[in-house]
Amino acid sequence: MAEVRTEQHEYRVLDSKTVFEGHVFSLHQDTVAMPGGGDSVRDVVRHPGAVAIVALDDDDRVLLLRQYRHPVARYLWELPAGLRDTDGEPPLETAKRELAEEAQLAADRWSLLTTHFSSPGFCDEMVLVYLAEGLSDTDLPEGFTVEHEEADLTLDRVPLADAVQRVFDGDIRNASAVIGLLAAAQYRAVNPRLRPVDAD
């Protein structure tokens, strides 16, 4: 019979050094107390977090964006998404703003589908994925200017079932898009209980 552990070790941070402070994230070296005594150094990327939106229209089509991503040197099909980099802005408001900025859309109904840590082995980024329904056209937010990679976006609306198949075909590889599309399809199929829209 396998051993059952009943007590969890407290992974205390004994020391933390800032190695890099960037525009979006920072890199830290944390010295952490390890089980059984001793310690170990962990490189940690601190990130403000992000939101992503599964925007479904009345014909069950989902909005996908094709955007260039420099770290992987390729275009990726993604959901509308953005950083939680505005101080004090609730994540749902960030999602509404990003949908307007990237697709000039608003939504009557919002649901929280999932929350996930994108790469918890080295980064604390958490992404909240929302379902947006009852879509309508809206203006760009006041003061927002389309620039850089966002000026090169391609938008497409595709049936949700087709988007899910593209996940399995390897055509959609962005983690938030994969998670969001599969979650939306499961939500439509079995109607699971969702957390409150303002949960984290």
N, CA, C and O of each residue as an XYZ file, in Angstrom:
800
protein
N       0.845     -1.189      0.000
C       0.000      0.000      0.000
C       0.886      1.247      0.000
O       1.889      1.312      0.710
N       0.495      2.237     -0.812
C       1.277      3.463     -0.906
C       1.178      4.260      0.389
O       0.152      4.249      1.070
N       2.265      4.951      0.711
C       2.290      5.775      1.910
C       1.396      7.000      1.718
O       1.435      7.637      0.665
N       0.605      7.326      2.710
C      -0.260      8.500      2.668
C       0.362      9.583      3.541
O       0.586      9.372      4.733
N       0.640     10.732      2.955
C       1.213     11.841      3.702
C       0.083     12.706      4.255
O      -0.817     13.103      3.516
N       0.132     12.996      5.543
C      -0.936     13.755      6.179
C      -0.532     15.186      6.504
O      -1.403     16.015      6.766
N       0.746     15.500      6.497
C       1.203     16.846      6.794
C       1.948     17.413      5.595
O       2.727     16.717      4.943
N       1.700     18.675      5.318
C       2.386     19.331      4.214
C       3.498     20.216      4.752
O       3.368     20.867      5.789
N       4.584     20.213      4.015
C       5.728     21.044      4.373
C       5.418     22.515      4.098
O       4.737     22.826      3.121
N       5.898     23.404      4.928
C       5.760     24.837      4.702
C       6.956     25.325      3.887
O       8.083     25.368      4.380
N       6.696     25.689      2.645
C       7.763     26.155      1.754
C       7.997     27.648      1.977
O       7.545     28.482      1.193
N       8.703     27.968      3.049
C       8.967     29.360      3.394
C      10.034     29.963      2.482
O      11.023     29.312      2.146
N       9.814     31.223      2.086
C      10.815     31.949      1.314
C      11.809     32.546      2.300
O      11.466     33.427      3.089
N      13.042     32.057      2.246
C      14.088     32.501      3.162
C      14.771     33.774      2.679
O      15.263     34.568      3.481
N      14.795     33.963      1.359
C      15.430     35.141      0.776
C      14.890     35.323     -0.639
O      14.550     34.342     -1.300
N      14.809     36.547     -1.103
C      14.341     36.817     -2.459
C      15.133     37.980     -3.042
O      15.265     39.032     -2.416
N      15.662     37.778     -4.254
C      16.429     38.822     -4.938
C      15.784     39.123     -6.286
O      15.444     38.210     -7.038
N      15.620     40.401     -6.583
C      15.106     40.809     -7.885
C      16.254     40.819     -8.889
O      17.226     41.556     -8.730
N      16.128     40.000     -9.913
C      17.163     39.876    -10.938
C      16.890     40.812    -12.107
O      17.811     41.369    -12.704
N      15.597     40.977    -12.427
C      15.223     41.786    -13.586
C      13.848     42.392    -13.335
O      12.954     41.721    -12.819
N      13.682     43.651    -13.698
C      12.390     44.338    -13.578
C      12.045     44.878    -14.952
O      12.666     45.829    -15.426
N      11.048     44.271    -15.597
C      10.691     44.666    -16.953
C       9.375     45.402    -17.011
O       8.757     45.689    -15.986
N       8.951     45.707    -18.235
C       7.705     46.444    -18.463
C       6.489     45.610    -18.064
O       5.525     46.150    -17.521
N       6.521     44.305    -18.325
C       5.378     43.435    -18.060
C       5.602     42.551    -16.840
O       4.690     42.375    -16.032
N       6.791     41.996    -16.696
C       7.041     41.042    -15.621
C       8.384     41.318    -14.964
O       9.185     42.112    -15.458
N       8.616     40.639    -13.830
C       9.916     40.724    -13.159
C      10.404     39.313    -12.870
O       9.609     38.378    -12.768
N      11.718     39.168    -12.739
C      12.334     37.874    -12.458
C      12.999     37.928    -11.093
O      13.767     38.844    -10.796
N      12.693     36.933    -10.266
C      13.228     36.879     -8.915
C      13.909     35.539     -8.671
O      13.537     34.525     -9.262
N      14.916     35.546     -7.790
C      15.516     34.303     -7.306
C      15.141     34.157     -5.840
O      15.595     34.913     -4.980
N      14.284     33.145     -5.576
C      13.821     32.884     -4.218
C      14.572     31.690     -3.634
O      14.706     30.651     -4.281
N      15.054     31.848     -2.415
C      15.620     30.728     -1.671
C      14.511     30.177     -0.783
O      13.962     30.890      0.057
N      14.185     28.889     -0.976
C      12.999     28.300     -0.370
C      13.394     27.121      0.523
O      14.226     26.295      0.147
N      12.778     27.057      1.725
C      13.011     25.938      2.641
C      12.414     24.666      2.044
O      11.259     24.652      1.618
N      13.213     23.596      2.017
C      12.809     22.332      1.414
C      12.458     21.289      2.482
O      12.935     21.382      3.613
N      11.637     20.308      2.134
C      11.320     19.236      3.079
C      12.579     18.489      3.509
O      13.482     18.278      2.700
N      12.642     18.091      4.770
C      13.778     17.339      5.264
C      14.971     18.196      5.623
O      16.037     17.676      5.953
N      14.800     19.517      5.562
C      15.915     20.415      5.874
C      16.596     20.917      4.622
O      16.441     20.337      3.547
N      17.334     21.969      4.754
C      18.035     22.553      3.610
C      17.128     23.479      2.823
O      15.960     23.674      3.160
N      17.695     24.044      1.765
C      16.940     24.979      0.944
C      17.366     24.836     -0.507
O      18.338     24.149     -0.823
N      16.624     25.496     -1.378
C      16.930     25.452     -2.805
C      16.502     26.776     -3.435
O      15.570     27.428     -2.964
N      17.197     27.162     -4.508
C      16.898     28.415     -5.190
C      15.940     28.142     -6.349
O      16.134     27.210     -7.129
N      14.910     28.970     -6.444
C      13.923     28.864     -7.514
C      13.841     30.198     -8.261
O      13.678     31.248     -7.641
N      13.953     30.155     -9.587
C      13.756     31.344    -10.419
C      12.255     31.510    -10.645
O      11.584     30.580    -11.092
N      11.736     32.682    -10.341
C      10.297     32.925    -10.412
C      10.007     34.182    -11.228
O      10.556     35.250    -10.959
N       9.144     34.041    -12.220
C       8.657     35.184    -12.980
C       7.371     35.667    -12.317
O       6.397     34.923    -12.216
N       7.379     36.929    -11.865
C       6.183     37.546    -11.292
C       5.438     38.278    -12.409
O       6.025     39.076    -13.141
N       4.148     37.998    -12.528
C       3.358     38.468    -13.662
C       2.037     39.034    -13.138
O       1.490     38.501    -12.172
N       1.514     40.097    -13.748
C       0.270     40.695    -13.231
C      -0.979     39.860    -13.468
O      -2.022     40.134    -12.874
N      -0.893     38.843    -14.328
C      -2.059     38.041    -14.667
C      -2.719     38.537    -15.942
O      -2.350     39.578    -16.486
N      -3.705     37.773    -16.410
C      -4.339     38.097    -17.684
C      -5.774     37.586    -17.705
O      -6.201     36.822    -16.839
N      -6.496     38.032    -18.717
C      -7.845     37.543    -18.979
C      -7.916     37.086    -20.434
O      -7.144     37.540    -21.278
N      -8.851     36.182    -20.714
C      -9.138     35.762    -22.081
C     -10.648     35.611    -22.202
O     -11.334     35.344    -21.215
N     -11.158     35.782    -23.409
C     -12.601     35.808    -23.609
C     -13.013     34.872    -24.729
O     -12.534     34.990    -25.857
N     -13.920     33.925    -24.409
C     -14.590     33.120    -25.428
C     -15.848     33.891    -25.804
O     -16.844     33.848    -25.082
N     -15.806     34.592    -26.922
C     -16.928     35.421    -27.374
C     -17.752     34.615    -28.372
O     -17.312     34.367    -29.494
N     -18.963     34.206    -27.950
C     -19.838     33.374    -28.772
C     -21.023     34.192    -29.262
O     -21.704     34.842    -28.469
N     -21.272     34.161    -30.576
C     -22.422     34.890    -31.107
C     -23.665     33.998    -31.098
O     -23.616     32.854    -30.645
N     -24.759     34.526    -31.596
C     -26.035     33.807    -31.546
C     -26.068     32.594    -32.453
O     -26.952     31.747    -32.325
N     -25.114     32.499    -33.371
C     -25.019     31.336    -34.260
C     -23.994     30.325    -33.759
O     -23.585     29.434    -34.503
N     -23.577     30.460    -32.497
C     -22.622     29.557    -31.860
C     -21.255     29.595    -32.545
O     -20.547     28.590    -32.612
N     -20.905     30.773    -33.049
C     -19.573     30.966    -33.618
C     -18.717     31.701    -32.601
O     -19.188     32.602    -31.907
N     -17.454     31.304    -32.524
C     -16.522     31.914    -31.581
C     -15.567     32.828    -32.342
O     -15.165     32.539    -33.469
N     -15.215     33.939    -31.696
C     -14.271     34.876    -32.300
C     -12.846     34.427    -32.027
O     -12.468     34.213    -30.875
N     -12.057     34.285    -33.079
C     -10.638     33.952    -32.965
C      -9.812     35.075    -33.579
O     -10.213     35.698    -34.562
N      -8.657     35.318    -32.980
C      -7.721     36.328    -33.473
C      -6.428     35.650    -33.884
O      -5.934     34.765    -33.186
N      -5.884     36.066    -35.012
C      -4.571     35.574    -35.437
C      -3.578     36.691    -35.175
O      -3.673     37.770    -35.759
N      -2.609     36.418    -34.280
C      -1.667     37.454    -33.852
C      -0.246     36.912    -33.855
O      -0.011     35.756    -33.501
N       0.694     37.752    -34.255
C       2.104     37.360    -34.230
C       2.624     37.392    -32.803
O       2.393     38.350    -32.066
N       3.342     36.312    -32.413
C       3.942     36.226    -31.084
C       5.443     36.048    -31.240
O       5.913     35.001    -31.684
N       6.183     37.075    -30.872
C       7.624     37.073    -31.102
C       8.374     35.944    -30.395
O       9.262     35.356    -31.013
N       8.070     35.601    -29.127
C       8.858     34.547    -28.473
C       8.853     33.213    -29.220
O       9.830     32.465    -29.164
N       7.749     32.911    -29.923
C       7.714     31.651    -30.672
C       7.865     31.891    -32.174
O       7.834     30.948    -32.964
N       8.028     33.155    -32.561
C       8.294     33.554    -33.952
C       7.270     32.986    -34.931
O       7.619     32.456    -35.986
N       5.999     33.110    -34.554
C       4.944     32.649    -35.459
C       3.625     33.329    -35.107
O       3.454     33.889    -34.025
N       2.697     33.258    -36.066
C       1.335     33.703    -35.806
C       0.582     32.600    -35.070
O       0.742     31.419    -35.381
N      -0.239     32.986    -34.093
C      -1.053     32.036    -33.352
C      -2.515     32.456    -33.403
O      -2.830     33.646    -33.367
N      -3.400     31.480    -33.486
C      -4.824     31.733    -33.331
C      -5.132     31.744    -31.844
O      -4.786     30.810    -31.122
N      -5.786     32.810    -31.391
C      -6.014     33.011    -29.969
C      -7.423     33.541    -29.725
O      -8.161     33.842    -30.663
N      -7.779     33.649    -28.457
C      -8.977     34.356    -28.036
C      -8.623     35.822    -27.786
O      -7.454     36.137    -27.563
N      -9.596     36.715    -27.818
C      -9.320     38.071    -27.325
C      -8.800     37.955    -25.887
O      -9.343     37.196    -25.083
N      -7.760     38.702    -25.576
C      -7.119     38.548    -24.268
C      -6.277     39.770    -23.970
O      -6.002     40.588    -24.847
N      -5.871     39.877    -22.707
C      -5.001     40.980    -22.351
C      -4.512     40.888    -20.927
O      -5.003     40.090    -20.128
N      -3.534     41.721    -20.625
C      -2.917     41.738    -19.306
C      -3.790     42.461    -18.291
O      -4.540     43.377    -18.629
N      -3.675     42.032    -17.050
C      -4.309     42.745    -15.937
C      -3.299     43.769    -15.399
O      -2.796     43.641    -14.283
N      -3.028     44.757    -16.202
C      -1.964     45.709    -15.871
C      -2.481     47.103    -15.544
O      -1.702     48.055    -15.483
N      -3.802     47.232    -15.332
C      -4.367     48.507    -14.918
C      -4.693     48.426    -13.433
O      -5.561     47.655    -13.024
N      -4.004     49.213    -12.637
C      -4.161     49.151    -11.179
C      -5.619     49.323    -10.759
O      -6.296     50.267    -11.166
N      -6.084     48.378     -9.928
C      -7.415     48.480     -9.355
C      -8.550     48.068    -10.263
O      -9.706     48.106     -9.842
N      -8.268     47.677    -11.492
C      -9.334     47.299    -12.416
C      -9.733     45.837    -12.176
O      -8.890     44.948    -12.296
N     -10.998     45.575    -11.842
C     -11.430     44.186    -11.655
C     -11.244     43.386    -12.940
O     -11.360     43.942    -14.033
N     -10.959     42.098    -12.827
C     -10.679     41.305    -14.036
C     -11.822     41.286    -15.045
O     -11.569     41.274    -16.250
N     -13.070     41.283    -14.586
C     -14.190     41.307    -15.532
C     -14.173     42.595    -16.348
O     -14.448     42.572    -17.548
N     -13.853     43.714    -15.709
C     -13.770     44.980    -16.445
C     -12.617     44.959    -17.445
O     -12.711     45.533    -18.530
N     -11.525     44.288    -17.063
C     -10.412     44.131    -18.005
C     -10.866     43.339    -19.221
O     -10.534     43.685    -20.354
N     -11.632     42.266    -18.982
C     -12.128     41.440    -20.078
C     -13.043     42.249    -21.003
O     -12.945     42.140    -22.225
N     -13.925     43.055    -20.421
C     -14.816     43.884    -21.235
C     -14.015     44.879    -22.075
O     -14.308     45.094    -23.251
N     -13.013     45.475    -21.461
C     -12.179     46.444    -22.175
C     -11.401     45.786    -23.308
O     -11.327     46.326    -24.412
N     -10.817     44.610    -23.030
C     -10.037     43.924    -24.065
C     -10.913     43.489    -25.239
O     -10.482     43.553    -26.391
N     -12.137     43.047    -24.955
C     -13.031     42.651    -26.047
C     -13.357     43.854    -26.926
O     -13.438     43.733    -28.148
N     -13.542     45.005    -26.307
C     -13.802     46.226    -27.082
C     -12.570     46.663    -27.861
O     -12.678     47.069    -29.018
N     -11.392     46.581    -27.231
C     -10.165     47.024    -27.893
C      -9.789     46.139    -29.069
O      -9.402     46.641    -30.124
N      -9.897     44.836    -28.899
C      -9.397     43.913    -29.924
C     -10.438     43.546    -30.972
O     -10.083     43.183    -32.093
N     -11.719     43.635    -30.620
C     -12.741     43.194    -31.565
C     -13.881     44.186    -31.752
O     -14.779     43.946    -32.559
N     -13.858     45.303    -31.016
C     -14.942     46.279    -31.036
C     -16.292     45.608    -30.800
O     -17.262     45.830    -31.525
N     -16.314     44.770    -29.747
C     -17.532     44.061    -29.353
C     -17.823     44.302    -27.880
O     -16.914     44.498    -27.074
N     -19.107     44.282    -27.546
C     -19.576     44.270    -26.165
C     -20.436     43.030    -25.997
O     -20.830     42.410    -26.985
N     -20.732     42.661    -24.751
C     -21.536     41.466    -24.483
C     -22.560     41.771    -23.397
O     -22.280     42.508    -22.451
N     -23.761     41.190    -23.548
C     -24.827     41.353    -22.551
C     -24.653     40.399    -21.373
O     -25.035     40.723    -20.248
N     -24.069     39.210    -21.630
C     -23.969     38.182    -20.595
C     -22.524     37.714    -20.458
O     -21.860     37.392    -21.443
N     -22.058     37.685    -19.215
C     -20.692     37.250    -18.923
C     -20.711     36.122    -17.897
O     -21.457     36.173    -16.918
N     -19.884     35.103    -18.130
C     -19.726     33.992    -17.193
C     -18.240     33.708    -17.031
O     -17.465     33.882    -17.972
N     -17.843     33.273    -15.847
C     -16.461     32.859    -15.620
C     -16.359     31.372    -15.907
O     -16.963     30.559    -15.207
N     -15.595     31.009    -16.937
C     -15.438     29.603    -17.308
C     -14.367     28.915    -16.459
O     -14.649     27.927    -15.782
N     -13.150     29.433    -16.495
C     -12.036     28.782    -15.807
C     -11.024     29.816    -15.323
O     -11.000     30.956    -15.787
N     -10.201     29.391    -14.389
C      -8.984     30.114    -14.037
C      -7.856     29.101    -14.078
O      -8.024     27.955    -13.662
N      -6.714     29.522    -14.578
C      -5.586     28.576    -14.627
C      -4.261     29.324    -14.503
O      -4.143     30.490    -14.878
N      -3.271     28.614    -13.966
C      -1.895     29.108    -13.952
C      -1.240     28.639    -15.241
O      -1.200     27.442    -15.525
N      -0.722     29.591    -16.025
C      -0.230     29.249    -17.362
C       1.029     28.399    -17.341
O       1.146     27.474    -18.145
N       1.975     28.676    -16.453
C       3.231     27.910    -16.358
C       3.717     27.925    -14.920
O       4.706     28.594    -14.622
N       3.046     27.201    -14.006
C       3.351     27.330    -12.581
C       4.709     26.784    -12.156
O       5.098     26.941    -10.998
N       5.432     26.150    -13.066
C       6.770     25.690    -12.725
C       7.755     26.830    -12.546
O       8.779     26.675    -11.881
N       7.440     28.000    -13.153
C       8.375     29.128    -13.024
C       7.683     30.487    -13.010
O       8.346     31.508    -12.827
N       6.366     30.524    -13.199
C       5.678     31.800    -13.341
C       4.382     31.799    -12.542
O       3.698     30.778    -12.476
N       4.030     32.949    -11.925
C       2.809     33.018    -11.129
C       1.622     33.595    -11.908
O       0.602     33.936    -11.309
N       1.741     33.707    -13.233
C       0.645     34.246    -14.036
C      -0.614     33.395    -13.897
O      -0.575     32.182    -14.098
N      -1.738     34.040    -13.549
C      -3.030     33.383    -13.545
C      -3.911     34.035    -14.598
O      -3.968     35.259    -14.708
N      -4.602     33.196    -15.375
C      -5.463     33.677    -16.446
C      -6.911     33.323    -16.114
O      -7.223     32.171    -15.812
N      -7.783     34.312    -16.173
C      -9.211     34.100    -16.006
C      -9.841     34.075    -17.386
O      -9.665     35.010    -18.168
N     -10.578     33.007    -17.692
C     -11.204     32.857    -19.000
C     -12.716     33.048    -18.849
O     -13.373     32.329    -18.097
N     -13.247     34.025    -19.573
C     -14.663     34.364    -19.500
C     -15.397     33.924    -20.760
O     -14.820     33.859    -21.845
N     -16.677     33.625    -20.593
C     -17.585     33.394    -21.710
C     -18.420     34.657    -21.885
O     -19.068     35.112    -20.942
N     -18.404     35.218    -23.082
C     -19.170     36.429    -23.395
C     -20.236     36.082    -24.432
O     -19.924     35.553    -25.498
N     -21.506     36.388    -24.109
C     -22.618     36.081    -25.005
C     -23.492     37.320    -25.168
O     -23.372     38.288    -24.419
N     -24.372     37.267    -26.162
C     -25.181     38.444    -26.460
C     -24.320     39.563    -26.999
O     -24.331     40.676    -26.473
N     -23.571     39.267    -28.052
C     -22.581     40.199    -28.585
C     -23.221     41.311    -29.407
O     -24.231     41.109    -30.082
N     -22.612     42.480    -29.333
C     -23.026     43.611    -30.163
C     -21.812     44.463    -30.474
O     -20.815     44.429    -29.752
N     -21.898     45.226    -31.548
C     -20.803     46.097    -31.939
C     -20.676     47.262    -30.955
O     -21.667     47.732    -30.396
N     -19.444     47.713    -30.760
C     -19.194     48.871    -29.913
C     -17.997     49.628    -30.450
O     -17.265     49.126    -31.302
N     -17.802     50.827    -29.953
C     -16.671     51.654    -30.372
C     -15.413     51.242    -29.617
O     -15.479     50.603    -28.567
N     -14.268     51.621    -30.173
C     -13.023     51.463    -29.430
C     -13.080     52.330    -28.171
O     -13.618     53.437    -28.205
N     -12.529     51.833    -27.059
C     -12.504     52.652    -25.843
C     -11.796     53.981    -26.092
O     -10.843     54.057    -26.868
N     -12.274     55.016    -25.426
C     -11.701     56.349    -25.591
C     -10.223     56.352    -25.210
O      -9.846     55.852    -24.150
N      -9.402     56.910    -26.070
C      -7.972     57.008    -25.814
C      -7.168     55.802    -26.251
O      -5.939     55.832    -26.195
N      -7.841     54.724    -26.693
C      -7.107     53.525    -27.110
C      -6.624     53.673    -28.541
O      -7.382     54.078    -29.422
N      -5.354     53.343    -28.771
C      -4.758     53.396    -30.101
C      -4.271     52.014    -30.491
O      -3.527     51.383    -29.741
N      -4.685     51.538    -31.657
C      -4.216     50.250    -32.158
C      -2.787     50.420    -32.664
O      -2.521     51.262    -33.522
N      -1.860     49.607    -32.121
C      -0.464     49.721    -32.542
C       0.253     48.393    -32.375
O      -0.289     47.444    -31.809
N       1.469     48.340    -32.872
C       2.348     47.173    -32.788
C       1.664     45.936    -33.372
O       1.026     46.031    -34.420
N       1.785     44.771    -32.712
C       1.225     43.534    -33.266
C      -0.292     43.608    -33.441
O      -0.852     42.966    -34.329
N      -0.952     44.398    -32.586
C      -2.411     44.483    -32.683
C      -2.856     45.147    -33.986
O      -3.996     44.958    -34.409
N      -1.985     45.915    -34.624
C      -2.311     46.518    -35.908
C      -2.295     45.485    -37.034
O      -2.701     45.781    -38.158
N      -1.832     44.289    -36.734
C      -1.686     43.225    -37.731
C      -2.622     42.055    -37.422
O      -2.426     40.957    -37.942
N      -3.629     42.277    -36.587
C      -4.548     41.200    -36.202
C      -5.442     40.777    -37.363
O      -5.849     41.600    -38.183
N      -5.738     39.482    -37.418
C      -6.778     38.947    -38.297
C      -7.874     38.395    -37.407
O      -7.589     37.626    -36.489
N      -9.123     38.769    -37.656
C     -10.258     38.292    -36.881
C     -11.089     37.338    -37.717
O     -11.261     37.538    -38.920
N     -11.607     36.291    -37.070
C     -12.445     35.323    -37.773
C     -13.461     34.761    -36.795
O     -13.150     34.542    -35.624
N     -14.656     34.531    -37.265
C     -15.674     33.854    -36.465
C     -15.886     32.466    -37.049
O     -16.184     32.321    -38.235
N     -15.731     31.459    -36.220
C     -15.850     30.074    -36.682
C     -16.780     29.321    -35.740
O     -16.853     29.658    -34.558
N     -17.489     28.313    -36.232
C     -18.328     27.505    -35.349
C     -17.505     26.935    -34.192
O     -16.366     26.508    -34.380
N     -18.099     26.934    -32.991
C     -17.373     26.447    -31.824
C     -16.860     25.033    -32.044
O     -15.727     24.729    -31.669
N     -17.664     24.166    -32.640
C     -17.229     22.777    -32.877
C     -16.011     22.729    -33.783
O     -15.121     21.904    -33.581
N     -15.961     23.607    -34.783
C     -14.801     23.643    -35.679
C     -13.561     24.136    -34.935
O     -12.461     23.626    -35.147
N     -13.741     25.129    -34.062
C     -12.608     25.630    -33.286
C     -12.054     24.548    -32.368
O     -10.839     24.420    -32.220
N     -12.943     23.766    -31.750
C     -12.491     22.660    -30.897
C     -11.704     21.645    -31.725
O     -10.672     21.147    -31.275
N     -12.177     21.339    -32.917
C     -11.444     20.393    -33.768
C     -10.063     20.951    -34.121
O      -9.092     20.200    -34.214
N      -9.979     22.252    -34.313
C      -8.682     22.854    -34.625
C      -7.701     22.734    -33.461
O      -6.489     22.694    -33.668
N      -8.231     22.676    -32.229
C      -7.367     22.392    -31.079
C      -6.723     21.024    -31.249
O      -5.510     20.880    -31.095
N      -7.538     20.013    -31.567
C      -7.021     18.653    -31.706
C      -6.177     18.472    -32.958
O      -5.344     17.569    -33.026
N      -6.393     19.333    -33.952
C      -5.570     19.286    -35.168
C      -4.206     19.935    -34.956
O      -3.315     19.795    -35.794
N      -4.038     20.645    -33.839
C      -2.780     21.345    -33.588
C      -2.723     22.719    -34.221
O      -1.666     23.350    -34.231
N      -3.843     23.194    -34.751
C      -3.876     24.507    -35.383
C      -3.996     25.625    -34.350
O      -3.543     26.745    -34.588
N      -4.608     25.323    -33.199
C      -4.735     26.283    -32.104
C      -3.886     25.777    -30.952
O      -4.163     24.717    -30.389
N      -2.838     26.543    -30.596
C      -1.865     26.093    -29.594
C      -1.709     27.039    -28.416
O      -1.050     26.695    -27.434
N      -2.297     28.215    -28.494
C      -2.257     29.138    -27.377
C      -2.995     28.502    -26.199
O      -4.135     28.064    -26.349
N      -2.351     28.449    -25.026
C      -2.906     27.704    -23.891
C      -4.268     28.219    -23.466
O      -5.176     27.423    -23.229
N      -4.434     29.539    -23.362
C      -5.724     30.085    -22.936
C      -6.820     29.772    -23.951
O      -7.966     29.529    -23.572
N      -6.475     29.777    -25.231
C      -7.452     29.438    -26.263
C      -7.848     27.965    -26.174
O      -9.029     27.628    -26.261
N      -6.865     27.100    -26.001
C      -7.158     25.664    -25.868
C      -8.092     25.435    -24.679
O      -9.126     24.780    -24.807
N      -7.719     25.976    -23.533
C      -8.514     25.783    -22.317
C      -9.899     26.405    -22.473
O     -10.904     25.778    -22.137
N      -9.954     27.624    -22.975
C     -11.227     28.311    -23.110
C     -12.181     27.636    -24.068
O     -13.370     27.509    -23.774
N     -11.680     27.203    -25.205
C     -12.535     26.557    -26.200
C     -13.069     25.221    -25.694
O     -14.249     24.916    -25.865
N     -12.201     24.423    -25.072
C     -12.656     23.135    -24.548
C     -13.641     23.333    -23.397
O     -14.610     22.585    -23.272
N     -13.394     24.338    -22.559
C     -14.309     24.616    -21.455
C     -15.666     25.089    -21.977
O     -16.706     24.678    -21.464
N     -15.657     25.949    -22.991
C     -16.913     26.443    -23.551
C     -17.711     25.307    -24.181
O     -18.930     25.234    -24.026
N     -17.017     24.423    -24.892
C     -17.707     23.284    -25.508
C     -18.309     22.369    -24.444
O     -19.430     21.886    -24.604
N     -17.574     22.132    -23.365
C     -18.097     21.301    -22.282
C     -19.266     21.986    -21.580
O     -20.233     21.333    -21.187
N     -19.171     23.286    -21.427
C     -20.269     24.040    -20.811
C     -21.540     23.921    -21.654
O     -22.630     23.717    -21.119
N     -21.395     24.049    -22.959
C     -22.546     23.913    -23.847
C     -23.103     22.486    -23.827
O     -24.308     22.287    -23.984
N     -22.224     21.491    -23.634
C     -22.651     20.087    -23.706
C     -23.366     19.618    -22.443
O     -24.382     18.929    -22.533
N     -22.854     19.980    -21.269
C     -23.402     19.411    -20.029
C     -23.841     20.445    -19.003
O     -24.354     20.078    -17.945
N     -23.652     21.729    -19.290
C     -24.096     22.804    -18.411
C     -23.628     22.630    -16.961
O     -24.461     22.561    -16.058
N     -22.310     22.556    -16.720
C     -21.818     22.418    -15.346
C     -22.071     23.686    -14.540
O     -22.322     24.750    -15.107
N     -22.003     23.570    -13.230
C     -22.155     24.733    -12.363
C     -20.898     25.591    -12.468
O     -19.786     25.081    -12.330
N     -21.067     26.883    -12.710
C     -19.946     27.812    -12.808
C     -19.848     28.636    -11.533
O     -20.836     28.843    -10.829
N     -18.639     29.101    -11.252
C     -18.437     29.990    -10.114
C     -19.001     31.375    -10.416
O     -19.245     31.693    -11.580
N     -19.211     32.200     -9.401
C     -19.658     33.575     -9.657
C     -18.690     34.286    -10.599
O     -17.491     34.011    -10.596
N     -19.225     35.201    -11.403
C     -18.421     35.874    -12.411
C     -17.308     36.705    -11.795
O     -16.318     37.002    -12.463
N     -17.456     37.088    -10.519
C     -16.416     37.875     -9.865
C     -15.492     37.040     -8.993
O     -14.744     37.591     -8.186
N     -15.532     35.709     -9.142
C     -14.623     34.837     -8.393
C     -13.224     34.946     -8.978
O     -13.034     35.492    -10.065
N     -12.226     34.411     -8.230
C     -10.863     34.400     -8.791
C     -10.277     33.001     -8.685
O      -9.140     32.775     -9.099
